[in-house]
Amino acid sequence: MSLDEIFSKESRPVIDFIDRLRSLGIEKEAAIPQIAVVGDQSSGKSSVLEAISGIPFPRGKGLVTRCATRLCMTQTSDRDWTASIGLADDPDSKVVAESPDSLGEEINRLTEEICEGRTFSERVIEITIRSSSVPDLTVIDLPGIVRTNTKGQQKGVVDDVNNLLQSYLEPERTIILAVIPSNQDIATIDILERAEKVDPTGHRTVGVLTKPDLIDEGAEEEVLKVLLNERKPLKLGYFMVKNRSQKQLDDGLTLNDAQEDEKRYFQSHSVFRRANHDQLGVESLTMMLTKLLVQHIRKALPDLLCELRKAYDEAKVELQKLGAAPPATSSDCREMAAGIVRSTLDMVSKCTDDNGTLINQMKAKFPEFAKEVRMTKPDFEGLNDVFVLKCVLADGRKCTFELPSKFLTEVATASRIGKSMGVGSKVQIKGTALPRKLKCRFDNHVVKGKVEYDKDDEEEEEEEVEE
């Protein structure tokens, strides 16, 4: 057994464990170690994933990847190829794929389904592959970086994509696989700037240089310096891959033939063959990613288990607050219903005594209860407001009156009523007791009003009260 086979045998249970946690939704409670593939639009992300997995990912210019795609690969000893695809949050959506080509078609179908006419979706497509030709590896393909809106895209697509990328890049347990076109100046690469902000030490960022065949003649030496980690260095370094060109795709070059073509290209290249052989080609990149992911998982496991244990204890406390679980069978339902009836009868019996039945006791409380309910009605009109008026009568005596607000428009009190009262006494003034003309000083404002009486009262003497 080779060292690679021994490593694969040891690494598979570790990766399976994390995939199992992810399928249970644990990533909502704790960050899970993962590899996120990120880069500019048309940087070659899809070609890299296609070379690793054998799946024909959607290609093209612009925003081709419109949602995150999780790719879970398991290497098997037999030659059988099996795969399934569906939405990560909807187990019922999973379907079995018959071939790699059908997987590519399903990716397009699910993308259109979840985007529903929109440019972008936050839902995740999940692909599971078991084959002897794939590595033991799980990666997440993210939409390409969007800098500006183009015709047909929604206005918020730039912010939406940026927020999604940031949500994957920020967790410290995410390995950032930064895909960089070799024919672009490394100083202008956006993804490296983003990675540096969330990973300033560079301990979880890997650079992948693509499209080496498109480098301008004479510029290879500068690209080699990047590959050798001399320019824009990363702690985990850089790798270089050569994927199929558009002409090779049109000519029907297979993935196996493409890997052979890639080996010949690097072996014969006058500049890149000077690089470390372990940094060149998809095969070297794949082996490194598997080892890196396993190391990352093992390092994170102690803290991850502590976080999960804490989340479990908190969930258990919350569950206990909800009480016993609902009955599962019909007999359990009948038993629970009978228990509720017995409990209700017991409470009713405790509420009765020698003074009579429960209903008689409740009747005595009904008027009280009705009054309390009426008192809760908001007094929007202010009809129940009572204002206290302090008046000094003509003979020097002081009187205090409580005046309901419904009389406030007629305002105040009368001397003929006040003269019959003792000093400082209070009275609830009724409408029938008010004179026709009223005048007083209320809250430093002189208020006048008039009360209508029957004709028989029109000749009554009018007296005024002054404060």
C-alpha positions in Angstrom: 0.0 0.0 0.0 1.4 3.4 -1.0 1.8 6.4 1.3 -1.0 8.2 -0.6 -3.4 5.2 0.0 -2.5 5.0 3.7 -3.2 8.8 4.0 -6.5 8.4 2.1 -7.6 5.6 4.4 -6.8 7.7 7.5 -8.2 11.0 6.2 -11.6 9.7 5.0 -13.1 9.1 8.5 -12.1 12.6 9.5 -13.7 14.3 6.4 -16.8 12.0 6.7 -17.2 13.2 10.3 -17.2 16.8 9.3 -19.6 16.1 6.4 -21.9 14.3 8.8 -21.9 17.3 11.2 -22.7 19.6 8.3 -25.6 17.4 7.1 -27.1 17.8 10.7 -27.0 21.5 10.4 -24.2 21.9 13.0 -22.6 24.8 11.0 -25.5 27.0 12.3 -24.1 26.5 15.8 -20.3 26.4 15.1 -18.0 27.1 12.2 -17.0 23.9 10.5 -13.6 23.5 8.7 -14.0 23.8 5.0 -12.3 24.9 1.7 -13.9 27.9 -0.1 -12.9 28.4 -3.7 -13.0 32.1 -4.5 -11.8 34.4 -7.3 -12.7 36.9 -9.9 -15.3 36.2 -12.6 -13.7 34.2 -15.4 -10.6 33.5 -13.2 -10.8 29.8 -14.0 -12.5 28.6 -10.8 -14.9 26.3 -12.7 -12.1 24.8 -14.7 -10.1 24.0 -11.5 -13.1 22.3 -9.9 -13.9 20.4 -13.1 -10.3 19.1 -13.2 -10.6 18.0 -9.6 -14.1 16.4 -9.7 -14.6 15.5 -13.4 -17.9 17.5 -13.4 -18.5 19.9 -16.3 -19.3 23.0 -14.2 -21.1 25.9 -16.0 -18.7 28.0 -18.0 -18.8 31.5 -19.6 -18.2 35.1 -19.0 -19.7 37.2 -16.2 -21.6 35.8 -13.2 -21.8 32.1 -14.2 -21.8 30.8 -10.6 -24.9 32.3 -9.1 -25.0 30.4 -5.8 -22.7 28.5 -3.6 -22.1 24.9 -4.6 -20.8 22.3 -2.1 -18.9 19.4 -3.7 -18.4 16.4 -1.4 -16.1 13.7 -3.0 -15.3 10.3 -1.7 -12.7 8.0 -3.3 -13.7 4.4 -3.6 -11.8 1.3 -4.5 -14.3 0.1 -7.1 -14.8 1.6 -10.6 -18.5 2.4 -10.1 -19.4 6.1 -10.3 -22.4 7.3 -8.3 -23.5 10.8 -7.6 -26.5 12.8 -6.3 -27.4 16.5 -6.4 -29.9 18.6 -4.6 -30.4 21.6 -2.4 -28.6 21.5 1.0 -31.6 22.7 2.9 -34.1 20.4 1.2 -33.3 16.7 1.4 -36.4 15.9 -0.8 -34.9 17.8 -3.7 -31.9 15.3 -4.1 -31.9 13.3 -7.3 -29.5 10.6 -8.5 -27.3 11.6 -11.4 -26.6 9.1 -14.2 -23.4 10.6 -15.5 -21.0 13.6 -15.0 -22.7 15.4 -17.9 -26.1 15.0 -16.3 -24.7 16.6 -13.1 -23.8 19.7 -15.1 -27.3 19.9 -16.5 -28.8 19.5 -13.0 -26.6 22.3 -11.7 -28.0 24.6 -14.4 -31.6 23.5 -13.6 -31.3 24.0 -9.8 -29.6 27.3 -10.3 -32.5 28.6 -12.4 -35.0 27.1 -9.9 -33.6 28.8 -6.8 -32.8 32.1 -8.5 -36.3 32.4 -9.9 -35.4 35.2 -12.3 -33.0 36.9 -9.8 -29.3 37.3 -10.5 -28.2 35.5 -7.3 -29.4 33.2 -4.5 -28.1 32.5 -1.0 -29.2 28.8 -1.1 -26.6 26.1 -1.5 -26.5 23.3 -4.1 -24.9 20.2 -2.7 -23.3 17.5 -4.9 -22.1 14.1 -3.6 -19.8 11.9 -5.7 -18.3 8.5 -5.0 -15.7 7.2 -7.5 -12.2 5.9 -7.8 -11.3 8.9 -9.9 -12.1 11.6 -7.3 -10.1 12.6 -4.2 -11.3 12.5 -0.6 -12.2 16.2 -0.5 -15.0 18.6 0.2 -14.9 22.1 -1.3 -17.4 25.0 -1.7 -17.5 26.9 -5.0 -18.6 30.5 -4.5 -19.8 33.1 -7.0 -17.1 35.2 -8.7 -16.4 38.6 -7.3 -18.7 41.3 -8.8 -17.4 44.9 -9.0 -20.2 46.6 -10.9 -23.7 45.9 -12.2 -24.1 44.9 -15.8 -27.2 44.9 -18.0 -29.8 42.4 -16.8 -28.4 42.1 -13.2 -30.2 43.4 -10.1 -29.0 46.5 -8.5 -28.1 44.8 -5.2 -26.1 42.0 -6.7 -22.7 43.5 -5.8 -23.6 43.8 -2.2 -25.3 40.4 -2.1 -22.3 38.6 -3.5 -19.9 40.5 -1.3 -21.9 39.7 1.8 -22.0 36.0 0.8 -18.2 35.9 0.2 -17.5 37.6 3.4 -19.7 35.1 5.4 -17.5 32.3 4.1 -14.1 34.0 4.3 -14.4 35.4 7.8 -14.6 32.2 9.9 -11.1 31.1 11.0 -11.9 27.5 10.1 -12.3 28.2 6.4 -9.4 27.6 4.1 -9.4 30.2 1.3 -8.5 28.8 -2.1 -7.8 32.0 -4.0 -7.9 31.4 -7.8 -5.8 33.9 -9.7 -5.3 34.2 -13.5 -1.5 34.1 -14.2 -1.9 36.7 -17.0 -2.9 39.5 -14.5 -0.7 41.6 -12.3 -0.6 40.0 -8.8 -0.7 43.4 -7.2 -4.2 44.1 -8.6 -5.8 40.8 -7.5 -8.9 41.6 -5.4 -9.2 38.2 -3.7 -5.8 38.4 -2.2 -6.6 41.8 -0.6 -9.9 40.3 0.8 -8.1 37.3 2.1 -5.4 39.4 3.8 -8.1 41.3 5.7 -9.6 38.2 7.2 -6.4 36.2 7.3 -3.6 38.7 8.1 -1.1 35.9 9.0 -1.8 34.0 5.8 -2.0 30.7 7.6 -5.2 29.6 5.8 -4.9 31.1 2.3 -3.6 29.1 -0.7 -3.0 30.8 -4.1 -3.8 28.9 -7.3 -2.4 30.4 -10.5 -4.4 29.5 -13.6 -4.1 30.1 -17.4 -0.3 30.1 -17.6 -0.6 29.6 -21.4 -2.1 33.1 -21.7 0.9 34.9 -20.1 2.5 37.5 -22.3 5.8 36.5 -23.8 8.6 37.7 -21.5 6.4 38.0 -18.4 6.9 34.4 -17.2 9.8 35.3 -14.9 7.5 37.7 -12.9 4.9 35.0 -12.6 7.6 32.5 -11.5 8.5 34.8 -8.6 4.9 34.7 -7.5 4.9 30.9 -7.8 8.1 30.7 -5.7 6.4 32.9 -3.1 8.9 35.7 -3.6 6.2 38.3 -4.6 3.0 38.7 -2.5 4.1 35.7 -0.3 1.6 33.4 1.4 2.4 31.1 4.3 0.9 28.2 2.4 2.3 29.3 -0.9 1.1 29.1 -4.5 0.2 26.3 -7.0 -0.1 26.5 -10.7 -2.5 24.5 -12.9 -3.2 24.5 -16.7 -6.7 23.6 -17.6 -8.3 22.9 -21.0 -8.4 25.9 -23.3 -11.5 26.8 -25.3 -10.0 25.2 -28.4 -9.3 22.0 -26.5 -12.9 21.9 -25.3 -14.2 22.5 -28.8 -11.9 19.7 -30.0 -13.4 17.3 -27.3 -10.2 16.8 -25.3 -11.1 14.6 -22.3 -10.1 15.3 -18.7 -7.6 12.4 -18.6 -6.0 13.6 -21.8 -6.0 17.2 -20.3 -4.0 16.0 -17.3 -1.4 14.4 -19.5 -1.2 17.6 -21.6 -0.8 19.6 -18.4 2.2 17.4 -17.3 3.9 17.7 -20.7 3.3 21.5 -20.6 5.1 22.0 -17.3 7.9 19.5 -18.0 8.7 21.3 -21.3 8.2 24.9 -20.2 11.5 26.7 -20.1 10.5 28.8 -17.0 8.0 26.9 -14.9 9.8 23.7 -14.9 12.3 25.4 -12.6 9.5 25.5 -9.9 9.0 22.7 -7.4 7.3 19.8 -9.0 4.9 19.5 -6.1 3.5 23.0 -6.9 2.5 22.2 -10.5 -0.6 20.5 -11.8 -4.1 19.6 -10.6 -2.9 16.3 -9.1 -0.4 18.1 -6.8 -3.0 20.7 -5.8 -5.6 18.0 -5.0 -3.3 16.1 -2.8 -2.2 19.2 -0.9 -5.8 20.3 -0.3 -6.8 17.0 1.1 -3.9 17.0 3.5 -4.4 20.6 4.5 -8.2 20.0 5.1 -7.5 17.0 7.3 -4.8 18.9 9.3 -7.2 21.8 9.7 -10.0 19.5 10.9 -7.8 17.7 13.5 -6.5 21.0 14.8 -10.1 22.4 15.1 -11.7 19.3 16.6 -11.1 20.0 20.4 -12.5 23.5 20.3 -15.3 22.4 17.9 -16.4 19.6 20.3 -16.4 22.1 23.2 -18.6 24.5 21.3 -21.0 21.7 20.3 -21.1 20.4 23.8 -22.0 23.9 25.1 -24.6 24.4 22.4 -26.1 20.9 23.3 -26.3 21.9 27.0 -28.0 25.2 26.1 -30.5 23.4 23.8 -31.2 20.8 26.5 -32.1 23.6 29.0 -34.4 25.3 26.5 -36.0 21.9 25.6 -36.7 21.2 29.3 -38.5 24.6 29.5 -41.0 23.4 26.9 -42.0 20.4 29.0 -42.6 16.8 28.0 -42.7 15.9 24.3 -46.1 15.5 22.7 -47.6 12.0 22.6 -46.4 9.9 19.7 -49.1 7.2 19.5 -52.9 7.2 19.6 -52.9 5.4 23.0 -50.5 8.1 24.3 -52.9 10.8 23.1 -55.9 9.2 24.9 -53.9 8.9 28.1 -52.8 12.5 27.9 -56.4 13.7 27.2 -57.6 11.7 30.2 -54.9 13.2 32.4 -56.0 16.7 31.3 -59.6 16.0 32.2 -58.7 14.6 35.6 -56.5 17.6 36.3 -59.3 20.0 35.4 -61.8 18.2 37.6 -59.4 18.3 40.5 -58.9 22.1 40.1 -62.7 22.6 39.9 -63.3 20.6 43.1 -60.7 22.6 45.0 -62.5 25.8 44.1 -65.8 24.8 45.7 -66.6 24.9 49.4 -69.5 24.8 51.8 -70.8 28.2 50.6 -72.1 26.7 47.4 -71.0 25.5 44.0 -68.4 27.1 41.8 -70.9 28.8 39.6 -72.6 30.5 42.5 -69.2 31.9 43.7 -68.4 33.0 40.2 -71.8 34.9 39.8 -70.9 37.1 42.8 -67.7 38.0 41.1 -69.1 38.7 37.6 -70.2 42.4 38.3 -66.8 43.1 39.8 -65.1 41.5 36.9 -67.2 43.4 34.3 -66.4 46.7 36.1 -62.7 46.0 36.0 -62.9 45.1 32.3 -64.8 48.4 31.5 -62.1 50.4 33.4 -59.5 49.1 31.0 -61.2 50.8 28.1 -59.0 53.7 26.8 -60.7 57.1 27.5 -59.8 58.6 24.1 -62.5 61.4 24.4 -61.4 62.3 28.0 -64.9 62.1 29.2 -63.8 60.5 32.5 -61.1 63.0 33.3 -61.7 65.1 36.4 -60.2 68.5 37.0 -59.8 70.1 40.4 -60.8 73.7 40.6 -59.8 75.9 43.6 -62.0 79.0 44.0 -62.2 81.9 46.4 -65.8 83.1 47.0 -66.9 86.7 47.3 -67.1 86.4 51.0 -63.5 85.1 51.3 -64.2 81.4 51.8 -62.1 78.9 49.7 -63.8 76.1 47.9 -62.4 73.2 45.9 -64.4 71.5 43.2 -63.8 68.4 41.1 -65.1 69.1 37.6 -65.5 66.3 35.1 -64.0 67.2 31.6 -67.5 66.9 30.0 -68.2 70.2 31.7 -64.9 71.8 30.9 -66.3 73.5 27.8 -68.9 75.2 30.1 -66.1 75.6 32.6 -66.0 76.1 36.3 -68.4 76.5 39.2 -70.9 79.0 40.6 -71.1 81.1 43.8 -74.5 80.0 44.8 -73.3 76.4 45.0 -70.0 77.4 46.5 -71.5 79.6 49.3 -73.3 76.6 50.7 -70.0 74.6 51.0 -67.4 74.5 53.7 -63.9 75.8 53.2 -61.7 73.2 51.4 -64.6 70.8 50.8 -64.8 68.8 47.6 -67.9 67.9 45.6 -68.6 66.1 42.3 -70.5 68.7 40.3 -73.4 67.3 38.4 -74.8 68.9 35.3 -78.1 69.7 36.8 -76.4 71.7 39.6 -74.5 74.0 37.4 -75.7 77.6 36.7 -76.3 78.9 33.3 -73.2 81.3 33.3 -69.8 80.2 34.6 -66.5 82.0 35.0 -63.3 81.0 36.9 -59.5 81.0 36.6 -58.3 77.5 35.7 -54.6 76.7 35.3 -53.8 80.5 35.0 -56.3 80.8 32.2 -59.6 82.6 32.5 -62.3 80.4 31.0 -65.9 81.2 30.4 -68.8 79.0 29.4 -72.5 78.6 29.4 -74.8 75.8 30.6 -78.2 75.5 29.1 -81.2 75.2 31.5 -84.9 74.9 31.2 -86.8 78.1 30.5 -88.0 78.3 34.1 -84.4 78.9 35.3 -83.6 81.7 32.9 -84.4 84.5 35.4 -82.2 83.1 38.2 -79.7 85.5 39.7 -76.3 85.2 38.2 -73.3 85.3 40.4 -69.6 85.1 39.6 -66.7 83.5 41.4 -63.3 85.1 41.2 -60.1 83.4 42.1 
